C-alpha cells in the first residue's frame, strides 16, 4: 500500500466500526426499514398461503360433489391408488 491509499483504508475501517455501534443512527434507521419490509413480506406470504388453502378446499369440495359423496370419493381414491377395480 502506498502512503496515499492508507488514509482511505483507515477511514473506511473507522466508518464500518461506527456503523456497528449500537447508537449509530444509520443502523437504527436501517433496522426500522427492514422491520417494515419484513412485516410486509410476511403479510404477502400469508395471503398466498391463504389463497392456496382456499384453492385446495375448493378442489376437495368439487371432488366430493363429482364423485357422489365422501364415501364414494374415498372408494374411488383407494381404487385409483391401489389399481384395483
C-alpha positions as CSV (number, residue, x, y, z in Angstrom):
1,X,0.0,0.0,0.0
2,X,1.2,3.4,-0.8
3,X,1.0,6.3,1.7
4,X,-1.8,7.8,-0.4
5,X,-4.1,4.7,-0.1
6,X,-3.5,4.1,3.6
7,X,-5.6,7.0,5.0
8,X,-8.5,5.9,2.8
9,X,-8.3,2.3,4.2
10,X,-8.3,3.7,7.7
11,X,-11.2,5.9,7.0
12,X,-13.2,3.0,5.6
13,X,-12.4,0.9,8.7
14,X,-13.5,3.7,11.0
15,X,-16.7,4.1,9.1
16,X,-17.5,0.4,9.3
17,X,-16.7,0.4,13.0
18,X,-19.0,3.4,13.6
19,X,-21.9,1.6,11.8
20,X,-21.7,-1.4,14.1
21,X,-22.1,0.7,17.3
22,X,-25.5,0.3,19.0
23,X,-26.2,4.0,19.0
24,X,-25.5,4.5,15.3
25,X,-28.3,6.4,13.6
26,X,-27.6,4.6,10.3
27,X,-28.0,1.2,11.9
28,X,-31.2,2.2,13.7
29,X,-32.8,3.6,10.6
30,X,-31.9,0.5,8.5
31,X,-33.4,-1.7,11.2
32,X,-36.7,0.1,11.1
33,X,-36.9,-0.1,7.3
34,X,-36.0,-3.8,7.4
35,X,-38.7,-4.5,10.1
36,X,-41.3,-2.8,7.9
37,X,-40.3,-4.7,4.8
38,X,-40.2,-8.0,6.7
39,X,-43.7,-7.3,8.0
40,X,-45.0,-6.6,4.5
41,X,-43.4,-9.8,3.1
42,X,-44.9,-11.8,6.0
43,X,-48.3,-10.5,5.1
44,X,-47.8,-11.3,1.4
45,X,-46.7,-14.8,2.2
46,X,-49.7,-15.3,4.5
47,X,-52.0,-14.1,1.7
48,X,-50.5,-16.5,-0.8
49,X,-50.8,-19.4,1.7
50,X,-54.4,-18.5,2.3
51,X,-55.2,-18.5,-1.4
52,X,-53.5,-21.9,-1.8
53,X,-55.5,-23.3,1.1
54,X,-58.8,-22.0,-0.3
55,X,-58.0,-23.4,-3.7
56,X,-57.3,-26.8,-2.1
57,X,-60.5,-26.7,-0.1
58,X,-62.5,-25.8,-3.3
59,X,-60.8,-28.7,-5.1
60,X,-61.7,-31.1,-2.3
61,X,-65.4,-29.9,-2.3
62,X,-65.5,-30.3,-6.1
63,X,-64.2,-33.9,-5.8
64,X,-66.7,-34.9,-3.2
65,X,-69.6,-33.4,-5.3
66,X,-68.5,-35.0,-8.6
67,X,-67.8,-38.5,-7.1
68,X,-71.2,-38.7,-5.4
69,X,-70.3,-38.1,-1.7
70,X,-67.4,-38.5,0.7
71,X,-67.5,-42.3,0.9
72,X,-67.6,-42.7,-2.9
73,X,-64.6,-40.3,-3.0
74,X,-62.6,-42.4,-0.6
75,X,-63.6,-45.6,-2.5
76,X,-62.6,-44.1,-5.9
77,X,-59.3,-42.8,-4.4
78,X,-58.4,-46.2,-2.9
79,X,-59.2,-47.8,-6.3
80,X,-57.0,-45.3,-8.1
81,X,-54.1,-45.6,-5.7
82,X,-54.1,-49.4,-5.5
83,X,-55.1,-50.1,-9.1
84,X,-58.0,-52.4,-8.0
85,X,-61.2,-52.2,-9.9
